[in-house]
């Protein structure tokens, strides 16, 4: 997770009378510098934590066989009206070029995703088939539309939160004291990513629910403990991304002050 900040210039302050601007007190300047040095360290730590959870997820034990996962996926497609709408497939190096999109990272067992362009496609690694149920959860959310679709689409705009907060601060913030946007930049940045975190939970819950109603060849329900653990690890990476966006928003204001 990279932390990127787009910073724009501070709007000039036009007053009826010229008032000489006093330099900020030394303790405020030193505090800003300390914050500027500390935030990249926090961002680095978050990146390391995200990598840790990702590795734990991909190394985690599968809750059932690939054949059972495929049947559960078929059930999800049929019961939710996705047949002839969404294509799903399990990817390895033998079929990674099948759909005309770059699926190398999926073939390597490092990722799974659902996309609507250029086609409605859900893919998961053959080495980690259980991730397919989560991706089909995304497909169901997309088909239902409404609020769920808004939550899903919000991830496209969330990365622009730091820039948006700087603009709002320039347009409506106070030049004397910390504005609302500057004071709560971290929380507001995280809030911009919160819809994505929520939609990820909903997608996982759909996959878990589908798996929970499935009976294997012996007529027994499956033990979902491993599936829930893996999905929790995946969710942690999104939670960390939200925190990282909050850090990026805070860092944007700090860098602006230092200039």
MARMI-571805 format. One record per residue (C-alpha): residue in three letters; chain; z, y negated, x. Coordinates in steps of 0.001 Angstrom, whole numbers, plus 500000, padded with zeros to 6 digits. Layout:
// residues N
Ala, A, Z, Y, X
...
***
This chain:
// residues 259
Unk, A, 500000, 500000, 500000
Unk, A, 498925, 496829, 501622
Unk, A, 500515, 493533, 500728
Unk, A, 497896, 490804, 500416
Unk, A, 498595, 487182, 499620
Unk, A, 496134, 484503, 498598
Unk, A, 497603, 481050, 499160
Unk, A, 496163, 477776, 497952
Unk, A, 497043, 474245, 498972
Unk, A, 499901, 472292, 497423
Unk, A, 498885, 469675, 494890
Unk, A, 499558, 466071, 496002
Unk, A, 502473, 464291, 494371
Unk, A, 501392, 460953, 492910
Unk, A, 504303, 458567, 492210
Unk, A, 504365, 455023, 490852
Unk, A, 506333, 453996, 493947
Unk, A, 506094, 455431, 497395
Unk, A, 509235, 457284, 498405
Unk, A, 509412, 458505, 502000
Unk, A, 509656, 462289, 502072
Unk, A, 512657, 463573, 503983
Unk, A, 512211, 466694, 506074
Unk, A, 513982, 469741, 504652
Unk, A, 517464, 470413, 506039
Unk, A, 517559, 472647, 509080
Unk, A, 519473, 475398, 507245
Unk, A, 516737, 475560, 504592
Unk, A, 514025, 475740, 507243
Unk, A, 515842, 478521, 509091
Unk, A, 516430, 480366, 505820
Unk, A, 512717, 480222, 505018
Unk, A, 511855, 481538, 508481
Unk, A, 514320, 484406, 508119
Unk, A, 512798, 485288, 504761
Unk, A, 509295, 485090, 506241
Unk, A, 510284, 487560, 508958
Unk, A, 512163, 489877, 506614
Unk, A, 509564, 490303, 503884
Unk, A, 506953, 492081, 506069
Unk, A, 509672, 494486, 507183
Unk, A, 510488, 495268, 503552
Unk, A, 506774, 495715, 502796
Unk, A, 506465, 498127, 505740
Unk, A, 509478, 500116, 504519
Unk, A, 507976, 500345, 501033
Unk, A, 504703, 501569, 502495
Unk, A, 506544, 504278, 504417
Unk, A, 508459, 505308, 501294
Unk, A, 505258, 505507, 499255
Unk, A, 503672, 507717, 501913
Unk, A, 506744, 509948, 501912
Unk, A, 506636, 510489, 498142
Unk, A, 502883, 511108, 498246
Unk, A, 503292, 513807, 500889
Unk, A, 506151, 515416, 498952
Unk, A, 503981, 515423, 495827
Unk, A, 500991, 517076, 497476
Unk, A, 503207, 519638, 499222
Unk, A, 505169, 520382, 496047
Unk, A, 505109, 523784, 494383
Unk, A, 502730, 524204, 491431
Unk, A, 504357, 525094, 488120
Unk, A, 501762, 527728, 487169
Unk, A, 498394, 529180, 488130
Unk, A, 495162, 527215, 488276
Unk, A, 493767, 529351, 485456
Unk, A, 496654, 528361, 483179
Unk, A, 496235, 524684, 484085
Unk, A, 492545, 524872, 483241
Unk, A, 493312, 526374, 479828
Unk, A, 495944, 523703, 479132
Unk, A, 493386, 521055, 480100
Unk, A, 490852, 522555, 477696
Unk, A, 493479, 522477, 474951
Unk, A, 494179, 518794, 475659
Unk, A, 490476, 517962, 475490
Unk, A, 489944, 519814, 472208
Unk, A, 493105, 518648, 470425
Unk, A, 492529, 514987, 471326
Unk, A, 488849, 514757, 470477
Unk, A, 487668, 514397, 474066
Unk, A, 485065, 517146, 473955
Unk, A, 481579, 515814, 474793
Unk, A, 483280, 512535, 475822
Unk, A, 485289, 513316, 478956
Unk, A, 484301, 515688, 481749
Unk, A, 487062, 517252, 483816
Unk, A, 486725, 519286, 486985
Unk, A, 488745, 520682, 489876
Unk, A, 487324, 519551, 493203
Unk, A, 487084, 521085, 496659
Unk, A, 484507, 520769, 499437
Unk, A, 482047, 523027, 497604
Unk, A, 481535, 520644, 494658
Unk, A, 482620, 517216, 495927
Unk, A, 479040, 515862, 495660
Unk, A, 478452, 517162, 492146
Unk, A, 479005, 513889, 490248
Unk, A, 477417, 511346, 492554
Unk, A, 480712, 509593, 493354
Unk, A, 482864, 509779, 496466
Unk, A, 485315, 512628, 495892
Unk, A, 486121, 513389, 499536
Unk, A, 489768, 512363, 499218
Unk, A, 490102, 514598, 496136
Unk, A, 488462, 517514, 497946
Unk, A, 491009, 517052, 500738
Unk, A, 493811, 517432, 498192
Unk, A, 495079, 513873, 498630
Unk, A, 494277, 512275, 495272
Unk, A, 493347, 512771, 491615
Unk, A, 491992, 510209, 489179
Unk, A, 490400, 509396, 485838
Unk, A, 487519, 506933, 485693
Unk, A, 485277, 505586, 482942
Unk, A, 482450, 504432, 485205
Unk, A, 479819, 505574, 485921
Unk, A, 480957, 508381, 483582
Unk, A, 484183, 509386, 481875
Unk, A, 485473, 511805, 484478
Unk, A, 488866, 513320, 485283
Unk, A, 489192, 515118, 488622
Unk, A, 491991, 516850, 490490
Unk, A, 492068, 518902, 493694
Unk, A, 491696, 522650, 493334
Unk, A, 494663, 522821, 495681
Unk, A, 496769, 520744, 493228
Unk, A, 495384, 521523, 489755
Unk, A, 498451, 520402, 487793
Unk, A, 497521, 516763, 488446
Unk, A, 494652, 517257, 485980
Unk, A, 497041, 517160, 483023
Unk, A, 498229, 513688, 484052
Unk, A, 494645, 512452, 484456
Unk, A, 493705, 513747, 481008
Unk, A, 496756, 511843, 479770
Unk, A, 494998, 508707, 481020
Unk, A, 491828, 509774, 479197
Unk, A, 493789, 510164, 475949
Unk, A, 495340, 506716, 476389
Unk, A, 491875, 505228, 476931
Unk, A, 490485, 506893, 473802
Unk, A, 493373, 505719, 471616
Unk, A, 492719, 502112, 472659
Unk, A, 494901, 499262, 471410
Unk, A, 498069, 498578, 473386
Unk, A, 497583, 501706, 475497
Unk, A, 494170, 500485, 476611
Unk, A, 495623, 497075, 477451
Unk, A, 498337, 498699, 479548
Unk, A, 495686, 500746, 481325
Unk, A, 493391, 497816, 482040
Unk, A, 496212, 495591, 483310
Unk, A, 496076, 497263, 486721
Unk, A, 492773, 495484, 487378
Unk, A, 494420, 492082, 487193
Unk, A, 497913, 492786, 488552
Unk, A, 496931, 492250, 492229
Unk, A, 496058, 488622, 491425
Unk, A, 499657, 487872, 490392
Unk, A, 500630, 486097, 493668
Unk, A, 497631, 483743, 493407
Unk, A, 498267, 483127, 489707
Unk, A, 501929, 482286, 490330
Unk, A, 501009, 479794, 493068
Unk, A, 498554, 478132, 490721
Unk, A, 501104, 477960, 487890
Unk, A, 503659, 476525, 490296
Unk, A, 501181, 473844, 491386
Unk, A, 500287, 473008, 487789
Unk, A, 503722, 473071, 486169
Unk, A, 506338, 473438, 488907
Unk, A, 508807, 470806, 490019
Unk, A, 508447, 469149, 493410
Unk, A, 512178, 468419, 493665
Unk, A, 513751, 471792, 493037
Unk, A, 512595, 475369, 493024
Unk, A, 510408, 475892, 489990
Unk, A, 510753, 478851, 487665
Unk, A, 507672, 480444, 489251
Unk, A, 508975, 480097, 492800
Unk, A, 512543, 481114, 491969
Unk, A, 511508, 484278, 490147
Unk, A, 508300, 485065, 492048
Unk, A, 509497, 488535, 493027
Unk, A, 510446, 489518, 489493
Unk, A, 507279, 488018, 488015
Unk, A, 505126, 489849, 490552
Unk, A, 506819, 493126, 489667
Unk, A, 506458, 492351, 485947
Unk, A, 502690, 492021, 486437
Unk, A, 502585, 495659, 487582
Unk, A, 505083, 496950, 485022
Unk, A, 502405, 497758, 482355
Unk, A, 500775, 500098, 484881
Unk, A, 504096, 501804, 485592
Unk, A, 504651, 502299, 481848
Unk, A, 501140, 503667, 481254
Unk, A, 501606, 506136, 484112
Unk, A, 504765, 507457, 482430
Unk, A, 502912, 507894, 479140
Unk, A, 500050, 509762, 480850
Unk, A, 502518, 512117, 482554
Unk, A, 504441, 512722, 479322
Unk, A, 501204, 513782, 477597
Unk, A, 500520, 516308, 480356
Unk, A, 504076, 517663, 480237
Unk, A, 503966, 517944, 476443
Unk, A, 500677, 519880, 476573
Unk, A, 502047, 522227, 479244
Unk, A, 505275, 522701, 477296
Unk, A, 503445, 524045, 474241
Unk, A, 501327, 526521, 476233
Unk, A, 502115, 530231, 476340
Unk, A, 500884, 532398, 479183
Unk, A, 499209, 535812, 478878
Unk, A, 502612, 537401, 478339
Unk, A, 503329, 535037, 475453
Unk, A, 506028, 533122, 477327
Unk, A, 506411, 529374, 477596
Unk, A, 506071, 527965, 481091
Unk, A, 508899, 526645, 483256
Unk, A, 508097, 522945, 483632
Unk, A, 510699, 522032, 486249
Unk, A, 508202, 521890, 489125
Unk, A, 505694, 519914, 487041
Unk, A, 508279, 517308, 486071
Unk, A, 509414, 517001, 489692
Unk, A, 505850, 516463, 490922
Unk, A, 505116, 513889, 488245
Unk, A, 508328, 512047, 489098
Unk, A, 507252, 511878, 492741
Unk, A, 503886, 510480, 491652
Unk, A, 505579, 507909, 489413
Unk, A, 507753, 506769, 492322
Unk, A, 504652, 505709, 494244
Unk, A, 503662, 503440, 491339
Unk, A, 507149, 502019, 491067
Unk, A, 507037, 501216, 494784
Unk, A, 503640, 499558, 494312
Unk, A, 505190, 497315, 491659
Unk, A, 508006, 496350, 493998
Unk, A, 505430, 495714, 496701
Unk, A, 503547, 493322, 494441
Unk, A, 506804, 491450, 493844
Unk, A, 507278, 491193, 497616
Unk, A, 503707, 489899, 497970
Unk, A, 504332, 487220, 495343
Unk, A, 507517, 486099, 497100
Unk, A, 505759, 486117, 500460
Unk, A, 502985, 483880, 499102
Unk, A, 505504, 481118, 498330
Unk, A, 507263, 481512, 501681
Unk, A, 504006, 481241, 503619
Unk, A, 503054, 478185, 501581
Unk, A, 506332, 476479, 502523
Unk, A, 505917, 477281, 506200
Unk, A, 502522, 475545, 506232
***
